[in-house]
Amino acid sequence: MATYTKRAVQGAGTVLLMSLLAAIFAYLTKAILARKLGAADYGLFSAVFTLIIFFLFFRDLGFPQAIIKYTAQFTATKEYGKIKSVLYTAFSMQMIGSLIFAFIFYSLADFLALHYFKYPPAALFLKLFIVYIFGSVFFILSKDTLLGLQKTFLFSLGELLKNSLVFVLILLFLWLDQGILAPVYAYALVCWLLFFFFFPFLLHYYPFYKYHCEDKAAVRKQVFWFALPVFATAVGGKVIGYIDTLILTYFRPLSEVGIYNAVLPSALLFLYFGTAVGTIILPLASELWAKQDLVRLRAGVTLIYKYLLVIIVPIIAGAFAFSAYLLDFFFGPEYVVGAGALQILLAGVLLFMLAAINHNVFSAIGKPGMVTRIILLGALVNALFNLLLIPYFGMTGAALSTAASYALAFILSVHKMREIIKVQAPWGRWILLLLLGALLVVGLQQLSSLMNLNPWLEIALSLLVAVPVYGILLYLFKLIDLTEIQKNIRLLRWKE
């Protein structure tokens, strides 16, 4: 019999693998662009693209998450006509938003290029990205509907295909000597190509032409009441994720924007661990909450609380200790000055992994408004700190601002999780793990400094010594309890 445990492990494993592969392609793409274009041109592309995706929440309005939630819900109840009503509502609203969005950017392209980017040819980039805006509607609608239909593999394949296709297209356009236009052309085309790939699968699993829209007005109301708080959350998420680049673009040279856009994705790469777990938690937590099976829900959250950091801390510690090497290897010597900012962001990312999982649980149990309030408060802190710190400290100020907002989201989400789900945060355990992580960083740096070898050989040998020591410390401090893990896994089993 299938179990929640089996579904969670299989689903999380699939999403994690695909997410990591997608992240690798995205990271390699940024590394190639950073090296080929140089920090200034890479900064220009990053600034223009960030401006576009920052404002995409005007188009999304929280509908992608609503598609996932209500497609899954109406599939379970076999109300297939209502699924069509959900898709009709989401598509029509997103297309209206895209038309408005495209008109605004096309009209303001020359003004923004001259007064914000301070580079007149940037107007062409903004206009070309309008093609991306419309293509992304079709791609996202197809991909998210497949997740709502529990086609996890196809959904997780989406970002991998997108990032790998962008990678290939950029290489092609660079080979054709398109320079800074290479990534612009690649992103303009990618979503349309992906839509033509996913659409046949969507028709196979949900032949929408066979169904008529049911209860359109009632479904529209449901979708809007769910999507609007998610939309507000998306606004906050965009602020936290992109406002630093937008403010850097205004106050600092484009070369510094380019360096920061090598640093930021290097840190966010590690969030894929939390994202993969959170993606699978959402539908499972929604089902358990609907059945009021709080015992199993608490057991799942407790396992994550206790053991996610055990796995993540040594990974973050290694990246922290060798941040300069990583930036030099992937992006080049020009980007090594961002090592300090990378270390600050890594500390924030470590905490935000748990916050992101909490947010998925809140959304799953029908409390997206809780996430909204947490993220908006974090976004407000992030924006204020950016405005205060970036003019004086540049990308270091941007990193501090983002890390502070991540830490705030972590603290607030843990507090609310205790109130709603009654899950106690293991603060003592977390503090001990962070101390072990700091000790691991010091040990790695000291081991590396004692050697006079190739940098990557130094890293390999340092990890070879430090990781087993970390494992021994976990055992000595009783931070791993196999009996407890087995007990909670047995509790999570549920015959379907």
HELIX and SHEET records of a PDB file:
HELIX    1   1 TYR A    4  PHE A   54  1                                  51    
HELIX    2   2 PHE A   57  ASP A   60  1                                   4    
HELIX    3   3 PHE A   63  ALA A   76  1                                  14    
HELIX    4   4 TYR A   80  HIS A  115  1                                  36    
HELIX    5   5 ALA A  122  GLY A  148  1                                  27    
HELIX    6   6 THR A  152  TRP A  175  1                                  24    
HELIX    7   7 LEU A  181  TYR A  205  1                                  25    
HELIX    8   8 PHE A  208  LYS A  210  5                                   3    
HELIX    9   9 LYS A  216  PHE A  251  1                                  36    
HELIX   10  10 LEU A  254  LEU A  268  1                                  15    
HELIX   11  11 LEU A  271  ALA A  290  1                                  20    
HELIX   12  12 LEU A  294  ALA A  321  1                                  28    
HELIX   13  13 SER A  323  PHE A  331  1                                   9    
HELIX   14  14 PRO A  333  GLY A  338  5                                   6    
HELIX   15  15 ALA A  339  ALA A  364  1                                  26    
HELIX   16  16 PRO A  368  PHE A  393  1                                  26    
HELIX   17  17 MET A  395  ILE A  420  1                                  26    
HELIX   18  18 TRP A  427  LEU A  450  1                                  24    
HELIX   19  19 PRO A  455  LEU A  476  1                                  22    
HELIX   20  20 LEU A  482  LEU A  492  1                                  11    
END                                                                             
